[in-house]
Amino acid sequence: MKELGKTLVELNAKNLGAPYARDQELVKRLAAEQQATRYQCRIDERVAQTGAFDDIVTLPEAANPRLDFDHRFRPTALPNTPALTPVVEQLSERSAEQDAARIREESIALRQGRPVLAIKDGDTVLEFSQSASTAWREKLVAASSQLRRTIPSVGRVELTNYVAAPSIGTAWMIAPEVAVTNRHVAEYFVQRSAGGLRFLLGDDRRIPIAVDVDFAEEFGSDVEREFSVEEVIYLAPMNLPDIALLRIKGRSGLTLPPPLPLSKTSSVGKTVAVIGYPHRDPFLPEQKLMDEIFFKGYERKQIAPGFVMNELTADIEHDCSTLTGNSGSPVIDLESGEVVGHHRAGIFLSRNFAVTPAGITQALDFARRPPIIEAKARPPIQKPDVATVGGAAMANNEVQITIPLTITVSLGDPSGTFNSATMAAKAGPADMRATPPRTSLTWEQIEDALPAIRAALGSRRDVIAVKPGYRVTGGVMTKEPVVVVSVRQRYEPNQLTAMGLLPLPGSIDGYPIDVAVATLSESLGIDVEAASEAPWHSAYKKRKLKPVTDTMSITLCASPDTGWPELKSFLKKVNSTLTVAMYDFGAPHVVEAVRASVKAPDATMTLVLQEGESLKKKGPKKDDLKDAEVVDLLAGDLKDRFAFSLASVYRPVGYKSNAFGLFESSYHIKVAVRDNDGFWLSSGNWQSSNQAPIGEGEDLGTPTGMWNAFNREWHAIVDHPGLARTFREHIEQDLADAKQTARPEAPIIERYVWVPIDYLEPDVAQIEAPYVLRKSVTINGKIKVHPLLTPDNYSDVVLDLLERAKRRILFQNQTFKPSGDGSDRPGFRELIEVMLRKHNDPAIEDLRIIWRNGFDTDRQVATNIQRRGFDLERVRVNRHCHTKGIIIDDDVVVIGSHNWSSQGVTTNRDASLIIYDTRAVRYFEDLFQADWVRSKPPEFYENAAPVALVEPGDESVRPRMIKVPLAEWLAEQES
């Protein structure tokens, strides 16, 4: 972490010095003022504490910023002097505690560098709360004529019939009767529909939200200059700059403010100011600092001066002080009064972002542009009609477009009606000959046509991928092979026209086209299947694990039913040692139970843990702890009686690779060994979503509600010293191996993705289906149990089990990911092939599969399953399936943590058990049948919003979208 700290210190020092500013004289004056103010503050503080002037030390401005990339920048100026370098080097060596103390101490003075000032009566109030900034005062006075022309054209966006957010952002006049704000602001009150953009219904569901822009709302005044928003004339697609255009309705007795001019020159280094209506940000880490900078004057018109730092393709970067509520603010050149940017987002202690004037002009052009391509479809007729156009046969549902080359496409339904859900198209370089729609095509024929179709669509900016697949109609996958075109997002035809695009055709050269929203992996250009199937070799030494037939006791239970009560009871029985191998560990109630279990003075604990945690800001895991917090608590309790290491993983999802890692992508095991006499083994992590806190004082609702809120897990608690010793020895060896193959610490800058809330909400069918909690069952006697581990023996042993299946296979697993073409990695390929043989074997009376849906990859997974030869009518899905179990005939059940993916059954670390006992089969068969009833056939959300990377600095809140760490989103599909 030392290198990361040094890098950020240097970056912060550079920003504070504002080397990008054109007016370096202003920068030097600001720096001198800050230094004098800081010196005086320290004198005042020392005098207040000691009554003396002794031992007062002054340092140049430099601080190690918090490692928080999710909040806004609060910059200040720094003298650009040679003396800075050794100070920066000294600071990079300081302890984390010293750095944290300095940032808290010195951040308060940042207001002298980038103040925020009130606006009253259309003018800037030059009042500074600490010492007057003569430099900024003179600069703003000199710009007063430009500011007086600009300030009246900036207004606050206000909502009526929406109590949660009466004001939400800033807008400014860009054209006569047209104001501009951000797309993420407008999405609070408007949405796309088949008829265009429409206002959302408000708290009173009978009427829509009303929107006004108030160009007053200044300090010390109750004057209002409100104008109604008549319509939203442009809402930028997600792949274009963050802009929305509002048509403002005139009002009797009031004149609309004039439009602000856009700059036509480079803005880098210019002295600028942001004018807007900052809101209090409850998530900002420095709340006191925020209140001092913004003098608690939130949601009133304010001005914040600063400099333009950089100019990117679509954005400028600036260092003015902003908060939420400034979204949509103009960034004004203080010299010319022109707009150099349209503020949209920022990163705490780094920089802010604003759309360039070119991006604003582009949005205006889109809003003004009439349809640029006219497409005329033939009218519907009673019988199929084929006419000749230019010597080519044209069916009645086709259209010829010349722009300037000729492409013949089918517009879908032969009735002549145009499907409003179809996507956009633009002519490509290929000349696709007109032919009647093709029928009864094979997968291979679709694949053969792909190169020409990719060429035809190659120039389209909205097309991400062109691939073979199956048609989805009404959310249901058919067996018709088609060309699937993956796009960034679905748009209505009028939106596409405004973007200069045609709707995607129903067919090209007779090959049927089906449109899908691109997955995150497709958008990022990642071939997930190819990566997972690629060979990988490890230095891990496999060990033999033999079946054990002996007298033992096994408690069988499930979550959310009785999983946690049984685990809690297991932990209470720890006498001296607890040995744990875990993928995720953060549930507060589990953490406290573990701490209590090793409270004895001589108790010891061993923990091997996967790097990274899967946490969410809502749902059961909203209060779960991070890995570091859990480890700190245990280390504080046990001190040298606690042995810990992160697992030896080659490329953990979302984290830096370890070239010496022994397990490929995941330490996915869930095992705890109590002393040397028993162990707990499960499909479920030690997180709140896996271990429903039954009996912990929280009202978890009805059994049906619990089933919809928590994951389905299968658990086993086995009392048998020999098996317990086997797992303990493996975990202790994992600990030793992890310490020998540890990688050095590396900085990780977290990336986030927007995830539609639809993926996280339970299906209606699941909500309504009743559920009755199942009790745990304990079986005793002479029982045969076979321990399974990867990379050791899982694939070979389970393959043999499946080969011997005679009557039925009930398969329930979070992950079932065969490749479509049979290119699975050895070890996984054989498992899929034996399942397929049993699927087609008439002697197998019952083969059913339940897997977990709720991801943007669902359609591709189902496509691969069907193409491989499985009947989707034997498949059901639900969003809380997290178990990994197989029931074979009437006497064998497999439970554990093994996902059925190439890595899950071959090269990750996982643990399962085979229990040869009819009592165990009956217990888990009952759970499978209950889940089958509550699950549904695979369905796909054709109009779902895409899962997309969060742009750097984007702090917006999007309707029905949740911001999730990228690593967590990818890991959630494998956890």
Salt bridges, closest charged atoms under 4 A:
ASP23 OD2 - LYS139 NZ 3.09
GLU61 OE1 - ARG38 NH2 2.63
ASP68 OD2 - HIS71 ND1 3.08
GLU93 OE1 - LYS2 NZ 3.61
GLU105 OE2 - ARG42 NE 3.26
GLU106 OE2 - ARG42 NH2 2.76
GLU106 OE2 - ARG102 NH2 2.87
ASP123 OD2 - ARG148 NE 3.29
GLU138 OE1 - ARG29 NH1 2.94
GLU158 OE2 - ARG156 NH2 2.72
ASP204 OD2 - ARG206 NH2 2.86
GLU217 OE2 - ARG156 NH2 3.28
GLU217 OE1 - ARG300 NH1 3.13
GLU231 OE2 - ARG247 NE 2.91
ASP242 OD2 - HIS184 ND1 2.60
GLU286 OE2 - ARG66 NH2 2.97
ASP291 OD2 - ARG280 NH2 3.25
ASP315 OD2 - ARG344 NH2 2.66
GLU317 OE2 - ARG351 NE 3.12
ASP319 OD2 - ARG114 NH2 3.00
ASP333 OD2 - LYS270 NZ 3.29
GLU374 OE2 - LYS376 NZ 3.21
ASP431 OD2 - ARG433 NH1 3.60
GLU447 OE2 - ARG867 NH2 3.98
ASP462 OD2 - ARG460 NH2 2.64
GLU480 OE1 - ARG471 NE 2.80
ASP509 OD2 - ARG438 NH2 3.60
ASP514 OD2 - ARG859 NH2 2.88
GLU522 OE2 - LYS467 NZ 2.56
ASP550 OD2 - HIS720 NE2 2.93
ASP561 OD1 - ARG712 NH1 2.92
GLU592 OE2 - ARG595 NH1 3.11
GLU611 OE1 - ARG743 NH2 2.76
ASP637 OD2 - ARG595 NE 2.57
GLU664 OE2 - ARG651 NH2 2.36
GLU664 OE1 - ARG825 NH1 2.78
ASP677 OD1 - ARG674 NE 3.38
GLU696 OE2 - LYS568 NZ 2.95
GLU713 OE2 - HIS882 ND1 2.73
ASP719 OD1 - ARG674 NH2 2.85
GLU732 OE2 - ARG728 NE 2.90
ASP734 OD1 - ARG909 NH2 2.92
ASP737 OD2 - ARG543 NH2 3.78
ASP758 OD2 - ARG960 NH2 3.68
GLU761 OE1 - ARG960 NH2 3.02
ASP763 OD1 - ARG879 NH2 3.60
ASP763 OD1 - LYS936 NZ 3.29
ASP792 OD1 - ARG909 NH1 3.06
ASP800 OD2 - ARG804 NE 3.18
GLU803 OE2 - ARG837 NH2 2.57
ASP824 OD2 - ARG868 NH1 2.46
GLU845 OE1 - ARG807 NH1 3.74
ASP846 OD1 - ARG848 NE 2.87
ASP890 OD1 - ARG807 NH2 2.59
ASP890 OD1 - ARG808 NH2 3.21
ASP910 OD1 - HIS668 ND1 2.58
ASP917 OD2 - ARG919 NH2 2.94
GLU925 OE2 - ARG808 NH1 2.78
ASP926 OD2 - ARG774 NE 2.76
ASP931 OD2 - ARG712 NE 2.80
GLU939 OE1 - LYS936 NZ 3.29
GLU951 OE1 - ARG344 NH2 3.16
ASP954 OD2 - ARG958 NH2 3.39
GLU955 OE1 - ARG72 NE 3.34
GLU968 OE2 - LYS616 NZ 3.58
GLU972 OE1 - LYS616 NZ 3.63
GLU972 OE1 - LYS621 NZ 3.55
GLU972 OE2 - ARG852 NH2 3.25
GLU974 OE2 - LYS817 NZ 3.23
